Amino acid sequence: MLFISTVWAQSLSDLKNLKVDNLSDAQIEQLIKRAESNGLTSSQIEAMAREQGLSPIEANKLRERILGLERDAGFSGAPNSTATTGRSWTGGQAVDPFDSLRTADPYYDLTPFQKKIFGYKLFHSRGLDFNPSLNIPTPPNYVIGAGDQLLIDIYGASQQSFDLTVSPEGRVLLPSVGPVQLGGSTIEAATARLKTQFGKIYSGLMGSNPNTFLQLRLGNIRSIKVSMVGELSKPGTYTLPSFATVFNGLYAAGGPNENGAFRNVQVYRGSRLVATVDIYEFLAKGEQSSNITLQDNDVVIVPPVVSRVEISGPVRREGFFEVKPGENLQDLYIYTGGFLPNAFTGRLTVRRIENNAKKVIDVPQANYGEFHPLDGDEILIGEAMDRYTNRVQISGAVFRPGEYALEEGGLTVKELLEKADGLKQDAFSQRVTLYRTSGDLTLAAESLDLEAILNGTQQDVALKNEDLLFVPSRYDIQEEFYVKISGEINFPGNYPFASQMTVGDLILRSGGLLQSATNSSVEIARRVRDASSGKVAEIITFDILPDLELSEKEKNLPLMPFDHVFIRRSPGFEREQLVSVVGEVIYPGDFAISSADERISDLIKRAGGVNRFAYPKGANLVRRTVYHKNLSDEELKEMIMKDVRSKLNPEKNRKGNEAETLLFERLDEKITEIEDLRLMEERKTSEKSRMDFFARDSLFLDSAVNAARYKEEDLVGIDLEAILANPGGPEDLLLQEGDVIQIPKQLQTVRMVGEVLLPTTSRYVKNQGLRSYISRAGGFSEKARKTKTYVIYANGDARRTHSFLGVKFFPKLEPGAEIVVPAKPDRQRITPAAWLGIASSLATIAILVQTMVNNSNNGN
């Protein structure tokens, strides 16, 4: 305790002598908080300790203790988190994250070494109270002392009660009798003495046939002072109730410390040893006959431990155990609680320090009762081997896969199948694999014809230890069969294949034909197995009856696995394509395209034409864009499997039969496996793939360009006045599905944005030039790039400023236009040092030129 107090008295500048094993979790917490108060994070404590000279071993222990404590306390370790602040805030109040640890661990204040000492936790448990019970009958062997309250009851022929207190001299004053010496007597002896004294007054108390009786009871008991000395956590003199025992005194003194003996607690009374208490006997057997009642001025001494050993391995209770002289391993294992089921009990290893060196001693089980451990011994218990001596296994398409015992009389493949309740219907019995473990622990495989073994045409095979019989399913060795239907069908997609399935069956399964479908020219694309023929697919075309009746031709043409059925669109049938007109027309809304050559003018005419508030020059067209990403083969395969699974899902579709249920479970298992693998791969490569992609495609660095690349709609500028004046002309565009024609109201303003002093919107004035509108916005700013000024018109068109022979020609303005003044690009100014470098380079060039000229003249 003195050492621990010294540790916490020192500052963080003295960590080189730190002993981590001697620090409790509470002290590690104090260290973390001390570092935080000095502006350090917990991760910097180890670095500081290393700089001050702490050994690498102790530094690693310190790091592990801090990380473990913070992990248990729920620290996130992120900047500005509770790992650096040490507090979190809830409802405006600070919450200590270590509170949960203190609550969960009743021995939070003990060091790891203290927790391992057997018996140490007994006197540090929060739920254990060794205070003596005062609500008990008066014990006959209780020794009366000064200050005790004695209650004397006389009853029978005579009745009287007395309440007396024992004087410091040990006497009580009896009425009509005088002083009687009771101090130092037991309750039983004092009762006899009082009976003799009161017999002088009450004759009925004496004789062989008394008619008066006497009872002595204790009232308020006295307090005693006991000295607790030796190797205790809190030695000193303690005031205890006179009923207190040795355990009560030990608990008050905090129990033996790390160096204290638990098996040799001595009680001295009047300089004479009256009892020796073995705490282990109480912990292991509940024996406390030596736990005597203390008396005033008793001295309890806890001497240093003489012999202590450490036991580790698969035992019920690991740790440090005190050993008495003459005890052997069997005596010691009473306190460990015995071996665990996975312990190797045939032999144990003892590490011992002898003649200034370490040695190892092997102790066989037969010598456990003869081997006597010595102080400092480390007793190591090994674990049983992780292997089986009589196990065989069977897996795959059997009803009860798992482990089975290899009996002494032997077990064959056929008998193992009988134990597993036989083969499932989907078992592939023509070839199974028997995996065996060779003598050198290598794996060997043997192929068996299980069908021949079962029907007796082939000899049965005897199994050996650790054999594994794998019976594959037919579905494990073949691709999942499906058929596909697409085209004019209600629910196109992939469906499970069934034998003797026809096109009509598949049409019914997929929800029937659409109104746009034709029952003639149904086409089947079938895989070709003979690649040498040069054919990619076999195409089969035939007709089906309009009411889906089963024809003879259809009956004779069942579908094959992986067939793809195409239902064609009926000639002349077209699905409606919608376009929209919004704004200032008589009938705004959605319209269906009536013909492939319908144009904008035709649509405006069908909408009743523009109304009197319309501004045709501001009309524009919003048209869809197309962006398509091809799926990889793996993604396509996964999508098909998900599609088939979705069609088999009993929660969304009809309840399937047993075959469909098994197929659904297989697909679900495979898809889950694919998704798990993909998720793991994405976590590993997401960051690298993203950086590589950006490195290859720098266009992603410009968010504006990126947004333009992937936008789903474009704004197309149109001249609606020209379209209405000349229907069918070059300005009159053909309509496409999803087109939206927007016709605004009459516009009367012009907007100025960009590098102007006051970006604003101004009233449109006919025939007024661009500079006039710029003046209304306060003029150009210093950063304005005047020559690149451009105008965006209400219909979406744009025009820029252009120059000819130094004269600038600005675009003409119209109502609803927007003037955009871009900024000059940022240019890096040349620093004085750069100017000096340029001047120096020019001077050097000039000198070189002069030298060359002089050399040329001299040569002439």
Secondary structure as the mmCIF struct_conf table of DSSP 4:
data_model
#
loop_
_struct_conf.conf_type_id
_struct_conf.id
_struct_conf.beg_label_comp_id
_struct_conf.beg_label_asym_id
_struct_conf.beg_label_seq_id
_struct_conf.end_label_comp_id
_struct_conf.end_label_asym_id
_struct_conf.end_label_seq_id
HELX_RH_AL_P HELX_RH_AL_P1 LEU A 2 ALA A 9
BEND BEND1 GLN A 10 GLN A 10
TURN_TY1_P TURN_TY1_P1 LEU A 12 SER A 13
TURN_TY1_P TURN_TY1_P2 LYS A 16 ASN A 17
HELX_RH_3T_P HELX_RH_3T_P1 VAL A 20 ASN A 22
HELX_RH_AL_P HELX_RH_AL_P2 ASP A 25 SER A 37
TURN_TY1_P TURN_TY1_P3 ASN A 38 GLY A 39
TURN_TY1_P TURN_TY1_P4 SER A 42 SER A 42
HELX_RH_AL_P HELX_RH_AL_P3 SER A 43 GLU A 51
TURN_TY1_P TURN_TY1_P5 GLN A 52 GLY A 53
HELX_RH_AL_P HELX_RH_AL_P4 PRO A 56 ALA A 73
TURN_TY1_P TURN_TY1_P6 GLY A 74 GLY A 74
TURN_TY1_P TURN_TY1_P7 PRO A 79 ASN A 80
BEND BEND2 SER A 81 SER A 81
HELX_RH_AL_P HELX_RH_AL_P5 THR A 82 THR A 85
BEND BEND3 GLY A 86 GLY A 86
STRN STRN1 SER A 88 THR A 90
TURN_TY1_P TURN_TY1_P8 GLY A 91 GLY A 92
STRN STRN2 GLN A 93 VAL A 95
TURN_TY1_P TURN_TY1_P9 PRO A 97 PHE A 98
HELX_RH_AL_P HELX_RH_AL_P6 ASP A 99 ALA A 104
TURN_TY1_P TURN_TY1_P10 PRO A 106 ASP A 109
BEND BEND4 LEU A 110 LEU A 110
HELX_RH_AL_P HELX_RH_AL_P7 PRO A 112 LYS A 116
STRN STRN3 ILE A 117 ILE A 117
TURN_TY1_P TURN_TY1_P11 PHE A 118 GLY A 119
HELX_RH_3T_P HELX_RH_3T_P2 TYR A 120 PHE A 123
BEND BEND5 HIS A 124 HIS A 124
TURN_TY1_P TURN_TY1_P12 ARG A 126 GLY A 127
HELX_LH_PP_P HELX_LH_PP_P1 ASN A 131 SER A 133
BEND BEND6 ASN A 135 ILE A 136
HELX_LH_PP_P HELX_LH_PP_P2 PRO A 137 PRO A 139
TURN_TY1_P TURN_TY1_P13 PRO A 140 ASN A 141
HELX_LH_PP_P HELX_LH_PP_P3 TYR A 142 TYR A 142
STRN STRN4 VAL A 143 VAL A 143
HELX_LH_PP_P HELX_LH_PP_P4 ILE A 144 ILE A 144
TURN_TY1_P TURN_TY1_P14 ALA A 146 GLY A 147
STRN STRN5 GLN A 149 GLY A 156
BEND BEND7 ALA A 157 SER A 158
STRN STRN6 GLN A 160 THR A 165
TURN_TY1_P TURN_TY1_P15 PRO A 168 GLU A 169
BEND BEND8 GLY A 170 GLY A 170
STRN STRN7 ARG A 171 LEU A 174
TURN_TY1_P TURN_TY1_P16 PRO A 175 VAL A 177
STRN STRN8 GLY A 178 GLN A 181
TURN_TY1_P TURN_TY1_P17 GLY A 183 GLY A 184
STRN STRN9 THR A 186 THR A 186
HELX_RH_AL_P HELX_RH_AL_P8 ILE A 187 PHE A 198
TURN_TY1_P TURN_TY1_P18 GLY A 199 ILE A 201
HELX_RH_3T_P HELX_RH_3T_P3 SER A 203 LEU A 205
BEND BEND9 MET A 206 ASN A 209
BEND BEND10 ASN A 211 ASN A 211
STRN STRN10 THR A 212 LEU A 218
BEND BEND11 ASN A 220 ASN A 220
HELX_LH_PP_P HELX_LH_PP_P5 ILE A 221 ARG A 222
STRN STRN11 SER A 223 GLY A 230
BEND BEND12 GLU A 231 GLU A 231
STRN STRN12 LEU A 232 LEU A 232
BEND BEND13 SER A 233 LYS A 234
STRN STRN13 GLY A 236 PRO A 241
TURN_TY1_P TURN_TY1_P19 SER A 242 PHE A 243
STRN STRN14 THR A 245 THR A 245
HELX_RH_AL_P HELX_RH_AL_P9 VAL A 246 ALA A 252
TURN_TY1_P TURN_TY1_P20 ALA A 253 GLY A 254
STRN STRN15 PRO A 256 PRO A 256
TURN_TY1_P TURN_TY1_P21 GLU A 258 ASN A 259
STRN STRN16 GLY A 260 GLY A 260
BEND BEND14 PHE A 262 ARG A 263
STRN STRN17 VAL A 265 TYR A 268
BEND BEND15 ARG A 269 ARG A 272
STRN STRN18 LEU A 273 VAL A 277
HELX_RH_AL_P HELX_RH_AL_P10 ILE A 279 LYS A 285
TURN_TY1_P TURN_TY1_P22 SER A 289 SER A 290
HELX_LH_PP_P HELX_LH_PP_P6 ILE A 292 ILE A 292
STRN STRN19 THR A 293 THR A 293
HELX_LH_PP_P HELX_LH_PP_P7 LEU A 294 LEU A 294
TURN_TY1_P TURN_TY1_P23 ASP A 296 ASN A 297
STRN STRN20 VAL A 299 VAL A 302
HELX_LH_PP_P HELX_LH_PP_P8 PRO A 303 PRO A 303
STRN STRN21 PRO A 304 PRO A 304
HELX_LH_PP_P HELX_LH_PP_P9 VAL A 305 VAL A 305
BEND BEND16 VAL A 306 VAL A 306
STRN STRN22 ARG A 308 SER A 312
BEND BEND17 GLY A 313 PRO A 314
STRN STRN23 VAL A 315 VAL A 315
BEND BEND18 ARG A 316 ARG A 317
STRN STRN24 GLY A 319 GLU A 322
TURN_TY1_P TURN_TY1_P24 PRO A 325 GLY A 326
HELX_RH_AL_P HELX_RH_AL_P11 LEU A 329 THR A 336
TURN_TY1_P TURN_TY1_P25 GLY A 337 GLY A 337
STRN STRN25 PHE A 339 PHE A 339
TURN_TY1_P TURN_TY1_P26 PRO A 341 ASN A 342
STRN STRN26 ALA A 343 GLU A 354
TURN_TY1_P TURN_TY1_P27 ASN A 355 ASN A 356
STRN STRN27 ALA A 357 PRO A 364
HELX_RH_3T_P HELX_RH_3T_P4 GLN A 365 ASN A 367
TURN_TY1_P TURN_TY1_P28 TYR A 368 GLU A 370
TURN_TY1_P TURN_TY1_P29 ASP A 375 GLY A 376
STRN STRN28 GLU A 378 GLU A 383
BEND BEND19 ASP A 386 ASP A 386
BEND BEND20 THR A 389 ASN A 390
STRN STRN29 ARG A 391 GLY A 396
BEND BEND21 ALA A 397 ALA A 397
STRN STRN30 VAL A 398 VAL A 398
BEND BEND22 PHE A 399 ARG A 400
STRN STRN31 GLY A 402 ALA A 405
TURN_TY1_P TURN_TY1_P30 GLU A 408 GLY A 409
STRN STRN32 THR A 412 THR A 412
HELX_RH_AL_P HELX_RH_AL_P12 VAL A 413 LYS A 419
TURN_TY1_P TURN_TY1_P31 ALA A 420 ASP A 421
STRN STRN33 LEU A 423 LEU A 423
TURN_TY1_P TURN_TY1_P32 GLN A 425 ASP A 426
STRN STRN34 ALA A 427 ALA A 427
TURN_TY1_P TURN_TY1_P33 SER A 429 GLN A 430
STRN STRN35 VAL A 432 THR A 437
TURN_TY1_P TURN_TY1_P34 GLY A 439 ASP A 440
BEND BEND23 LEU A 441 LEU A 441
STRN STRN36 LEU A 443 LEU A 448
HELX_RH_AL_P HELX_RH_AL_P13 LEU A 450 ASN A 455
TURN_TY1_P TURN_TY1_P35 GLY A 456 GLY A 456
BEND BEND24 THR A 457 GLN A 458
STRN STRN37 ALA A 462 ALA A 462
TURN_TY1_P TURN_TY1_P36 ASN A 465 GLU A 466
STRN STRN38 LEU A 468 VAL A 471
STRN STRN39 SER A 473 SER A 473
HELX_RH_3T_P HELX_RH_3T_P5 ARG A 474 ASP A 476
BEND BEND25 ILE A 477 GLN A 478
HELX_LH_PP_P HELX_LH_PP_P10 GLU A 479 PHE A 481
STRN STRN40 TYR A 482 GLY A 487
BEND BEND26 GLU A 488 GLU A 488
STRN STRN41 ILE A 489 ILE A 489
BEND BEND27 ASN A 490 PHE A 491
STRN STRN42 GLY A 493 PRO A 496
TURN_TY1_P TURN_TY1_P37 SER A 499 GLN A 500
HELX_RH_AL_P HELX_RH_AL_P14 VAL A 503 ARG A 509
TURN_TY1_P TURN_TY1_P38 SER A 510 GLY A 511
STRN STRN43 LEU A 513 LEU A 513
TURN_TY1_P TURN_TY1_P39 GLN A 515 SER A 516
STRN STRN44 ALA A 517 ALA A 517
BEND BEND28 ASN A 519 SER A 521
STRN STRN45 VAL A 522 ARG A 527
BEND BEND29 ARG A 529 ARG A 529
HELX_RH_3T_P HELX_RH_3T_P6 ALA A 531 SER A 533
BEND BEND30 VAL A 536 VAL A 536
STRN STRN46 ALA A 537 PHE A 542
TURN_TY1_P TURN_TY1_P40 PRO A 546 ASP A 547
HELX_RH_AL_P HELX_RH_AL_P15 GLU A 552 LYS A 555
TURN_TY1_P TURN_TY1_P41 ASN A 556 ASN A 556
BEND BEND31 LEU A 557 LEU A 557
TURN_TY1_P TURN_TY1_P42 PRO A 561 PHE A 562
STRN STRN47 HIS A 564 ILE A 567
HELX_LH_PP_P HELX_LH_PP_P11 ARG A 568 ARG A 568
STRN STRN48 ARG A 569 ARG A 569
HELX_LH_PP_P HELX_LH_PP_P12 SER A 570 SER A 570
TURN_TY1_P TURN_TY1_P43 PRO A 571 GLY A 572
STRN STRN49 LEU A 578 GLY A 583
BEND BEND32 GLU A 584 GLU A 584
STRN STRN50 VAL A 585 VAL A 585
BEND BEND33 ILE A 586 TYR A 587
STRN STRN51 GLY A 589 ALA A 592
BEND BEND34 SER A 595 SER A 595
TURN_TY1_P TURN_TY1_P44 ALA A 596 ASP A 597
STRN STRN52 ARG A 599 ARG A 599
HELX_RH_AL_P HELX_RH_AL_P16 ILE A 600 ARG A 606
TURN_TY1_P TURN_TY1_P45 ALA A 607 GLY A 608
STRN STRN53 VAL A 610 VAL A 610
TURN_TY1_P TURN_TY1_P46 ARG A 612 PHE A 613
STRN STRN54 ALA A 614 ALA A 614
HELX_RH_3T_P HELX_RH_3T_P7 PRO A 616 GLY A 618
STRN STRN55 ASN A 620 ARG A 624
HELX_LH_PP_P HELX_LH_PP_P13 ASN A 630 SER A 632
HELX_RH_AL_P HELX_RH_AL_P17 ASP A 633 LEU A 648
TURN_TY1_P TURN_TY1_P47 PRO A 650 LYS A 652
BEND BEND35 ASN A 653 ASN A 653
HELX_LH_PP_P HELX_LH_PP_P14 ARG A 654 GLY A 656
HELX_RH_AL_P HELX_RH_AL_P18 GLU A 658 ARG A 696
HELX_RH_3T_P HELX_RH_3T_P8 SER A 698 LEU A 701
HELX_RH_AL_P HELX_RH_AL_P19 SER A 703 TYR A 710
BEND BEND36 GLU A 712 GLU A 712
STRN STRN56 GLU A 713 GLY A 717
HELX_RH_AL_P HELX_RH_AL_P20 LEU A 720 ALA A 725
BEND BEND37 ASN A 726 ASN A 726
TURN_TY1_P TURN_TY1_P48 PRO A 727 GLY A 728
BEND BEND38 GLY A 729 GLY A 729
TURN_TY1_P TURN_TY1_P49 PRO A 730 GLU A 731
BEND BEND39 ASP A 732 ASP A 732
HELX_LH_PP_P HELX_LH_PP_P15 LEU A 733 LEU A 733
STRN STRN57 LEU A 734 LEU A 734
HELX_LH_PP_P HELX_LH_PP_P16 LEU A 735 LEU A 735
TURN_TY1_P TURN_TY1_P50 GLU A 737 GLY A 738
STRN STRN58 VAL A 740 ILE A 743
HELX_LH_PP_P HELX_LH_PP_P17 PRO A 744 PRO A 744
STRN STRN59 LYS A 745 LYS A 745
HELX_LH_PP_P HELX_LH_PP_P18 GLN A 746 LEU A 747
STRN STRN60 THR A 749 GLY A 754
BEND BEND40 GLU A 755 GLU A 755
STRN STRN61 VAL A 756 VAL A 756
BEND BEND41 LEU A 757 LEU A 758
STRN STRN62 THR A 760 ARG A 763
TURN_TY1_P TURN_TY1_P51 LYS A 766 ASN A 767
HELX_RH_AL_P HELX_RH_AL_P21 LEU A 770 ARG A 776
TURN_TY1_P TURN_TY1_P52 ALA A 777 GLY A 778
STRN STRN63 PHE A 780 PHE A 780
TURN_TY1_P TURN_TY1_P53 GLU A 782 LYS A 783
STRN STRN64 ALA A 784 ALA A 784
HELX_RH_3T_P HELX_RH_3T_P9 LYS A 786 LYS A 788
STRN STRN65 TYR A 790 ILE A 792
TURN_TY1_P TURN_TY1_P54 ALA A 794 ASN A 795
BEND BEND42 GLY A 796 GLY A 796
STRN STRN66 ALA A 798 ARG A 800
STRN STRN67 HIS A 802 PHE A 804
TURN_TY1_P TURN_TY1_P55 LEU A 805 GLY A 806
STRN STRN68 VAL A 807 PHE A 809
HELX_LH_PP_P HELX_LH_PP_P19 PHE A 810 LEU A 813
TURN_TY1_P TURN_TY1_P56 PRO A 815 GLY A 816
STRN STRN69 GLU A 818 VAL A 821
HELX_LH_PP_P HELX_LH_PP_P20 PRO A 822 PRO A 822
STRN STRN70 ALA A 823 ALA A 823
HELX_LH_PP_P HELX_LH_PP_P21 LYS A 824 ASP A 826
HELX_LH_PP_P HELX_LH_PP_P22 GLN A 828 THR A 831
HELX_RH_AL_P HELX_RH_AL_P22 PRO A 832 GLY A 859
#
